[in-house]
């Protein structure tokens, strides 16, 4: 917390050799309920870690005035269950809350196509609502070779898109450098997602991520001040604190 100037860090014990997604999801869901107030807006990105958070969520009281909003477009056909649209529906169902849907792919065919999507009023409305979020929950992806999205969208052709030395990980499917910046490139320019620079204006941005392959990505996100709460495991935290 002191090293990176964070609101809070939650370290989940490592009981086995690998990352325990269920345990991380449980701690993240408890933290969300600790800070969530009825009537708030919650932005949700996508991925396997956030699916774990959604699955572990359990609330005694309904949040009938709360709205969950997706902040990234949908992926391809692979792992539909980790799409932001699916996740917001699960979060909302668990909390008896409301949710919005973002009807757009995660990556457009061209930069011009992305701009056309972003100009649609229905899509603009979603991102404008996300800018008013009280809480945003994001996963953090590793480098392109470890990324679910690159495997889904471009498979082994990722080398055509990235110089691996430049991209250490992703947040909201924007690949970032070691300083947490998302440079203009053939990938980032086509991604339909929340502007990561605007994350800095959101009161609570909770990053949920762990694993050896994500250490450099988490460091970059922290360096760029893109999150202010981190939920991870002890092994990852030790690497981040070293």
Secondary structure, DSSP 4 states (H G I P E B T S, - for coil): -TTTT-SEEEEE---SSS--HHHHHHHHHHHHHHH--TT-EEEE--SHHHHHHHHH---SS--TT-EEEE-B-B--STTGGGSHHHHHHHHHHHHT-EE----SBSB-SSHHHHHHHHHSHHHHHHHHHHHT-SEEEEE-B--GGG-HHHHHHTGGGGGGT--TTT--EEETTEEE-TTS-----TTGGGB-B--GGGGGGSSEEEEE--SGGGHHHHHHHHHTT--SEEEEEHHHHHHHH-
